Amino acid sequence: KFRKENVELRTQIAELSTAGFDDDASTIGSLSAVARLAEEAETFSAKIEVEKRKIGDHERKIRDCDATIHEKKTTLATVSTDNALRKKVQQLNDSLDLAAKRFASEIANNKTARGQINELRRERKRFKQLMAQYKSRMSNVERQVQQVVGDSQGWLEERQEYVTRIEDLQNQSDSAQEEFLSQCRELKHV
C-alpha cells in the first residue's frame, strides 16, 4: 500500500516537474511553479523516507511476531500431545476441588463447634453463678445447722440436768414416801 502510494507520488512529481518546462520556460510563474513543485517534491520525499522507515519497522515487528507465533505453536504442539501432563493437571484440579469441599465442610463444622463452645461457656458461667449462690446458701445453712446443733446440745445438757434433778427429786420423794410409810406403820403400831 505504501509502496503504491510512493510510486504514484513520484510519477506525479515527475509529471509536474516536466509539465512546467514544456509550456513556457521563461516566465516567472513557471519558475515559481517549479520552486513550489521542488518544495513539494522535497516534502514528499521526506514523507516517503519516513514511510520507508515505518515500513521497515513494521516488517521487523511482523518478523518478530512470526517468530514468536512459531515458538508458541511449537510449545503448544509439545504441550498438546502431552496427555500425561493433562491428566496430572486434571488430577490436581480434582484434588483442589476436593480440598476446597473439605475446607468448606471444616469451616461449617468449626462454625457449629464454635456455637456449641459459646453455648457451653454460657452454661458454665450460669453454673458458676448458681454454684456461688448455692455455696453462700450452703454456708448459711451450715451456720444455721451449727447453731441448731449448738442449741440442741445446750438443751440436751439442760434436759440432762432436769432429768438428773427429776431423778434426785424422785429418789427424794421415794425415800420420803418410804419414810412416810414407815412412820405410818409405826403409828399404826402405836
Secondary structure, DSSP 4 states (H G I P E B T S, - for coil): -HHHHHHHHHHHHHHHHHHHHHH-SS-HHHHHHHHHHHHHHHHHHHHHHHHHHHHHHHHHHHHHHHHHHHHHHHHHHHHHT-HHHHHHHHHHHHHHHHHHHHHHHHHHHHHHHHHHHHHHHHHHHHHHHHHHHHHHHHHHHHHHHHHHHHHHHHHHHHHHHHHHHHHHHHHHHHHHHHHHHHHHHHHHH-
